[in-house]
Amino acid sequence: MNMIIFIIVKNFFIKLLNLNALKKIVIFKMEKILLIEYPKKIQNVENFDRVYYGHETCERLLPSNLIMAKKKFKKISFLTPPVTDFGINKIKKLLNHLDPEDEIIVNDLGVLHLLKNYPFKIIIGRILGRNILYYINLNKRYNDNLKEFISNNNIIMIETDYFNYKFTKNINFNFSYYNMPFIWTLTRRCAFNQNTKLLNMFAMCNKECLKSKAIINKKDKKFILEFNRLTSLKKIKITNLGFKRVVFKQNKN
């Protein structure tokens, strides 16, 4: 009897050790990404596996070219925001700078439709991804329609932040996590552009946001307004949540 108990206990600890080893492997393989939104103030990227280059929320802040970035960084993914026709045309030109195996982070259905004619790997960004993950959560299952949508659009990953990462539970797919302030909403016009009036949302842009400090709610510091987005900071332990990547914010200064 004692021998049987010993064997059971032994097998339990062996499984436990193997599980811990597996967790370490998962943590080790998790990619570290640096999101660059201030290209003139690039910090050391040696500790990161990849760079997200472009802009997540403003089409006016998309780079003029990607050639220099591809030469400078060992791995880059082209980050794109929600766009108007102006942004679509700008993105079309920038696609000529990419190689077929390159990645594009998409936050707009129009851009996703545009990319059907290109061979790039598609990552659904956290802005567009929240709608998709909400749909999955609403239906309580990862249904065939969504699988078909992912397959037909060459999607390899969906990105999340604090706002919607819990929706990824029990879904067998690749997810990343933005370890930075999560986005509440985007503003309808630029909060930093002094030329912009309510009925003239597409005014001349002098990129005032790059020269301005983020506006932080003084009362409880809960809300942060930067670029054209309202954000809040919440932290979670990300080591054992199964994310394929973790995305870190570039320091402005």
N, C-alpha and C positions, 0 to 999 in steps of 0.2 A: 504493500500500500504506500509506504514511504517513497519507494522507488517511482511509483506512478506519479505521485505528487511532485517529486523532484523533476521528472521529465516534463510535466506540464508547466511548472514554473520556469524551467530552463528554456523551453520553446517560446514562452511568453516574452522573456527578456531578449531572446534572439530576434523575435519579430519587432520588438520595441527598438532595438539597436538599428535594425535594418530600416525602420521607418525614419528614425532620426537622420540616418545617413542619406536617405532619399530626400528629406527636407533640405539638407545641406546642398545636395546636388541641384535641387530646384532653385535655391537661393543663388548658388554660384552661377547658374546659367541665365539668370535674369539680367537682361541688357539694361545698361544705364545710358539714358539719352539726355543730351543737353538741348533745350529749346532756345534758339538764338533769335531775339527780336530787335536787338541793338547791334547791327553788323559792324559799327565803328568802334564798339567797346567789347570786343570778343575776349573772353577770359581763357584760361588754359583748358584745353579740351582733352588732354592726354588721359584723364581718368574716366573718360566716357567712351562707349562703344560706337556711338553714332550721334550725328547732329541733325536736329530738325531745323531747316533753314527756310525762311519765308515769313509769313505772318498768319496768326490763327484767326484774327477777328476783323482786320481792316485791309481792304483791297488796295487802298492808297499806299500802304506800307510794304507791299510786295517788292522784292528786289528788282532791279533793272535787268540783271542777268544772273545766271547760276554757274557760269563757266569758272569764275575765280573761286567760288565756294567749293566746287567739285575738285579743283586742284589743291585747295588748302586743307580740306578735311578728308580723312580716309573713307568715311561713309556718310552720305547725307541723304535725307528724305526731304522732299519739297513739301512744305507746309502751306496749305491754301485756306482762305477764309470763306465765309458766305459772301457772294458776289452779285454785282449787277452786270449788265452787258459790258461795261467798262472793264470790270475785273476778268470776265470770261476772255475778252480779247487779249488782255495782258498775259493771262495764263497760257493761252494758245501759243504766244510767241516764246514764252519761257520753256514750253515743252520741247522745243527744238534743241535745248541745251542738255537734255537728259538722255541717258542710255536706256535701252529696252528693259534692263533688269532693275532699274531704279524704282524707288517707292514714292508715292504721292499720298499725302494725308488730305482727305477730302471732307469739307464741312458744308457742302452745297450740292443739292441734287442735280442742278444744271451742270456743274463741273463733273459729277459722276457720269452723267449722260454723255458729255463731251469725250470722256476718257474711254468710252466703248470702242473708239476707233484707234486706240493706242495699246501697246503691250505692257504698260507699266503695272507694277504691283500696287494694289489699292488698299489703303488703310482708312477706315472710317474714323474721322476725328471726333473728339469728345462732344462737340456741339451737335453735329448731325447724329452721332452715336446715341445720344440720350433719347432721341425719338424712336430709334430702332429698339433700344433696350426697353423702353417703356412699353412698346408694342408687344415685345416678348413677354414681359411681366404681366401685362394685361390679359394675355391669352394663356398664361400659366404653362406654356410649353414652347419648346423650340420646334416650330412646325415646319412642314415641308415647303411652304411658300417662302419662308425666310431662308431656308437652306438653298432654295433655287435662286433667290435674290443674291446671296453671297457668292454662289458658284458662277452665275451669269456675269457678275461684275468683277471677277478676279480679286475679290476681297480676301485679304490674308489676316486681318486683325481689326478689332473694334476698340476704340479708346474710351477711357472712363476717367472720372474724378470723384471727389467725395459725394457729388450730387447723385450719382447713379451707379457706383461700383457694386452696390449690394444686389443690383438686378442681374449680375453675372453669375450668381450662385446657381449651381447645377446645370450650367450651359457648357457643353463641351466645345469650346472654341478659344482662339487666342485673344487675350485682352491685355491692354496696357493700363497703367495708372499714372495720372498727372499729380505728382507730389508737390503741389503748389496751390495757391488760392483757386477754389472752384468757381465756375462762372454761374452767377444767378441769371443774368440776362445781358443782352447787347443793347446799347442805346440806339435810337433812330437817327441820331446825328452826332457829330463829334462834339464832345464836351469841352474840348480845348481849342477848337477853331473859332476865333473871334469874328471871322467873316461869315459864319454860318447862321442863317436865320431859319426859323421854323419852317417856312415855306420854300426855302432855298437850301435844301439839305446837301446839294452837290456843289458847294462853293469852292473857291480856290483854296488849296491845301498847302500850307507852308510847314507841315509836320511839327506843329507846335507841341504835340504830345510827347515828342522825343526830347524836348527841352524842358518839359514841365514835370513836376513831382506828382505822384499819385495822390488823389484826394481821399483822405481817410476820415471816416465818421468820428468826430471828436468825442461823442458821448460814450460809446462802448467799443469803438474801433472795430466794429463788426463788418462794416462795408468798406470796400476799397474800389475807387473809380480810377481806372487807368485805360488809356487808349479809348476805345468805345465800348468798354465792358464793365459791368458791376460784379465784383467778386467778393468772396469771403474766404478766410483761411481756417481750415479744419485739418487736424492731423490724425492719421491712423497708423497702426502697425501693419506694414505691407509685406513683411518677410514671408509669411506662410499663406498668402491668399491666392497663390497660383498665377500671378501676373507674368506675362512674357517679358514685359518691359516696364521700367519706371522712368518717367519723364521729369526732369528737373528744370527749374526756371533759371535763366541767365540773370546774373546780377547786373543791375543797371549801371552802377558806378564802378 
